[in-house]
């Protein structure tokens, strides 16, 4: 693992993923090595179709079929059963997607409270945490609004708060501002990065936008199934 004594929040060793399509084998990931350190924000850069989402799915333990090794907070995902992988996701990982996927019948606070309740937090503590996160993202005046009453940028900020609600060691974000206009995208990303840094989490953020990637601590490029 890491001889320096501080272990990565995620480490990939020779990660591979292939698909069969039309009788042909397509190698999407061809031996990816990557380590993300505690508190580090890494941009995963590559064009659409380069395999960024596939790599994030692997790190998020969201599907099988991968070769190689995945370590989350020093624990081997390959040596864990389904229940143990679920616990790894719940205890260490947070997710922010391009589309917010908020629950339409719940207000902003409730959308951020729910994942905390699933993790066993008391409701009062979960509601306090939700209000704190949403207020830090500039939504203190929108706490009781449902998704349909929020703008696209506001909805995505609720999704950011939800992704950080359980204080994950690593936030995985797949084009988190890709569905927003440039001005809103810049503002949401700025708040997202500030919140991640303020929380002390690490982040792996997939994007095809060079300008946004340059605002992160480190950039890795996915090209023909390998990181550059």
C-alpha positions as CSV (number, residue, x, y, z in Angstrom):
1,X,0.0,0.0,0.0
2,X,1.6,3.4,1.0
3,X,4.9,3.2,2.7
4,X,4.7,6.8,3.9
5,X,2.2,5.8,6.6
6,X,-0.8,7.7,5.2
7,X,-2.9,5.4,3.1
8,X,-4.9,6.6,0.1
9,X,-8.6,6.9,0.4
10,X,-8.8,4.9,-2.8
11,X,-6.2,2.9,-4.6
12,X,-6.7,1.2,-8.0
13,X,-4.2,-1.4,-9.2
14,X,-4.3,-2.6,-12.8
15,X,-8.0,-2.0,-13.0
16,X,-9.6,-3.5,-16.2
17,X,-13.1,-3.6,-17.7
18,X,-14.2,-5.0,-21.0
19,X,-17.5,-5.3,-22.7
20,X,-18.9,-7.5,-25.6
21,X,-20.6,-5.5,-28.3
22,X,-21.7,-6.9,-31.6
23,X,-19.5,-9.9,-31.2
24,X,-16.4,-7.7,-30.5
25,X,-14.6,-7.2,-27.2
26,X,-14.2,-3.6,-26.2
27,X,-11.5,-2.8,-23.6
28,X,-12.7,0.3,-21.8
29,X,-10.1,0.2,-19.0
30,X,-6.8,-1.5,-19.7
31,X,-4.9,-1.5,-16.5
32,X,-5.6,1.7,-14.6
33,X,-3.4,2.6,-11.6
34,X,-4.6,5.5,-9.4
35,X,-4.2,6.6,-5.8
36,X,-6.2,9.5,-4.3
37,X,-4.8,10.8,-1.0
38,X,-6.9,12.2,1.9
39,X,-8.1,15.7,1.2
40,X,-7.0,15.6,-2.4
41,X,-9.3,16.8,-5.2
42,X,-8.5,15.0,-8.5
43,X,-10.0,15.8,-11.9
44,X,-10.5,12.8,-14.1
45,X,-10.4,14.3,-17.6
46,X,-11.4,12.8,-20.8
47,X,-13.9,13.1,-23.7
48,X,-17.3,11.6,-23.6
49,X,-17.1,7.9,-24.1
50,X,-13.5,7.6,-22.8
51,X,-14.6,5.5,-19.8
52,X,-14.7,8.1,-17.0
53,X,-18.1,6.9,-15.8
54,X,-17.0,3.3,-15.9
55,X,-14.0,4.1,-13.8
56,X,-16.2,6.0,-11.2
57,X,-18.6,3.0,-11.1
58,X,-15.7,0.8,-10.2
59,X,-14.4,3.1,-7.5
60,X,-18.0,3.5,-6.2
61,X,-18.4,-0.3,-6.0
62,X,-21.6,0.0,-8.0
63,X,-21.2,-2.9,-10.3
64,X,-19.0,-6.0,-10.9
65,X,-17.1,-7.3,-13.8
66,X,-13.8,-5.5,-13.1
67,X,-10.4,-7.0,-13.1
68,X,-7.5,-5.7,-10.9
69,X,-7.7,-4.5,-7.3
70,X,-9.7,-1.7,-5.6
71,X,-8.9,-0.6,-2.1
72,X,-11.2,1.8,-0.3
73,X,-9.7,3.3,2.9
74,X,-7.2,0.4,2.8
75,X,-9.8,-2.3,2.5
76,X,-9.9,-4.6,-0.4
77,X,-13.2,-4.6,-2.3
78,X,-12.4,-7.8,-4.1
79,X,-12.0,-9.6,-0.7
80,X,-15.3,-8.2,0.6
81,X,-18.7,-9.8,0.2
82,X,-21.8,-7.8,-1.0
83,X,-22.7,-6.7,2.5
84,X,-19.2,-5.5,3.3
85,X,-19.0,-3.6,0.0
86,X,-22.3,-1.9,0.9
87,X,-20.8,-0.9,4.2
88,X,-17.7,0.5,2.4
89,X,-19.9,2.6,0.2
90,X,-22.0,3.8,3.1
91,X,-19.1,4.6,5.5
92,X,-16.5,6.1,3.1
93,X,-18.1,7.3,-0.2
94,X,-20.4,10.1,-1.3
95,X,-21.9,10.5,-4.8
96,X,-22.8,13.5,-7.0
97,X,-24.1,12.9,-10.5
98,X,-24.7,15.1,-13.5
99,X,-28.4,14.9,-13.0
100,X,-29.4,15.6,-9.4
101,X,-31.8,12.7,-8.9
102,X,-33.6,14.4,-6.0
103,X,-36.7,12.9,-4.6
104,X,-39.5,15.2,-6.0
105,X,-41.9,14.8,-3.1
106,X,-39.4,15.9,-0.4
107,X,-38.0,19.4,0.2
108,X,-34.3,20.3,0.2
109,X,-33.7,19.5,3.9
110,X,-35.4,16.1,3.6
111,X,-33.4,15.1,0.5
112,X,-30.2,15.7,2.5
113,X,-31.6,14.1,5.7
114,X,-32.7,10.8,4.1
115,X,-29.2,9.3,3.4
116,X,-28.2,10.1,6.9
117,X,-31.2,8.3,8.3
118,X,-30.2,5.3,6.2
119,X,-26.8,5.4,7.8
120,X,-28.4,5.4,11.3
121,X,-28.1,9.1,12.3
122,X,-30.8,10.4,14.7
123,X,-33.3,12.6,12.8
124,X,-32.5,15.8,14.9
125,X,-28.8,15.4,14.1
126,X,-29.4,14.7,10.5
127,X,-31.7,17.8,10.1
128,X,-29.1,20.0,11.7
129,X,-26.4,18.7,9.4
130,X,-28.7,19.2,6.4
131,X,-29.5,22.8,7.2
132,X,-25.8,23.5,7.9
133,X,-24.7,22.1,4.5
134,X,-27.5,23.8,2.5
135,X,-26.9,27.1,4.2
136,X,-23.2,26.9,3.4
137,X,-24.1,26.4,-0.2
138,X,-26.3,29.6,-0.2
139,X,-29.6,27.8,0.1
140,X,-30.6,28.9,3.6
141,X,-33.7,30.6,2.2
142,X,-34.7,27.5,0.2
143,X,-34.7,24.8,2.8
144,X,-38.4,24.0,2.6
145,X,-38.6,24.1,-1.2
146,X,-39.1,21.0,-3.3
147,X,-37.0,20.3,-6.4
148,X,-39.7,21.6,-8.7
149,X,-39.5,25.0,-6.9
150,X,-35.7,25.2,-7.3
151,X,-33.6,26.3,-10.3
152,X,-31.2,23.8,-11.9
153,X,-28.2,25.3,-10.1
154,X,-30.1,25.1,-6.7
155,X,-31.1,21.5,-7.3
156,X,-27.5,20.6,-8.0
157,X,-26.4,22.3,-4.9
158,X,-28.9,20.2,-2.9
159,X,-27.3,17.1,-4.6
160,X,-23.9,18.3,-3.5
161,X,-25.1,18.6,0.1
162,X,-26.6,15.2,-0.1
163,X,-23.3,13.7,-1.4
164,X,-21.5,15.2,1.6
165,X,-24.1,14.6,4.2
166,X,-22.5,11.5,5.7
167,X,-19.0,13.0,5.8
168,X,-17.5,10.7,3.2
169,X,-13.8,10.2,3.0
170,X,-14.1,10.4,-0.8
171,X,-16.7,12.1,-3.0
172,X,-17.2,10.7,-6.5
173,X,-18.7,13.2,-8.9
174,X,-19.6,12.4,-12.5
175,X,-19.8,15.7,-14.6
176,X,-21.4,17.4,-11.6
177,X,-22.0,20.7,-13.5
178,X,-22.4,19.2,-17.0
179,X,-26.1,19.9,-17.1
180,X,-25.7,23.7,-16.2
181,X,-25.0,26.8,-18.2
182,X,-21.4,28.1,-17.9
183,X,-22.1,30.9,-15.3
184,X,-24.1,28.6,-13.1
185,X,-21.6,25.8,-13.6
186,X,-18.7,28.0,-12.4
187,X,-20.6,29.1,-9.3
188,X,-21.8,25.6,-8.3
189,X,-18.3,24.1,-8.9
190,X,-16.7,26.9,-6.8
191,X,-19.1,26.2,-3.9
192,X,-18.7,22.4,-4.3
193,X,-14.9,22.6,-4.2
194,X,-15.0,25.0,-1.2
195,X,-17.3,22.6,0.7
196,X,-15.3,19.5,-0.1
197,X,-12.1,21.3,1.1
198,X,-13.9,22.6,4.2
199,X,-15.1,19.2,5.1
200,X,-11.7,17.7,4.6
201,X,-12.9,15.1,2.1
202,X,-11.1,13.9,-1.0
203,X,-12.8,14.0,-4.4
204,X,-12.5,12.3,-7.8
205,X,-14.4,14.5,-10.3
206,X,-15.0,13.3,-13.8
207,X,-15.2,16.1,-16.4
208,X,-14.4,16.8,-20.1
209,X,-13.9,20.5,-19.3
210,X,-10.2,21.5,-19.2
211,X,-11.0,24.9,-17.6
212,X,-12.9,23.4,-14.7
213,X,-10.3,20.6,-14.3
214,X,-7.6,23.2,-13.9
215,X,-9.2,24.4,-10.6
216,X,-8.6,21.1,-8.9
217,X,-5.4,19.9,-7.1
218,X,-4.4,17.4,-9.7
219,X,-5.5,16.3,-13.2
220,X,-5.3,12.8,-14.6
221,X,-6.3,12.0,-18.2
222,X,-8.1,8.9,-19.3
223,X,-6.9,8.0,-22.8
224,X,-7.5,4.6,-24.6
225,X,-8.2,2.9,-21.3
226,X,-5.1,4.1,-19.4
227,X,-4.4,7.1,-17.2
228,X,-1.8,9.7,-18.3
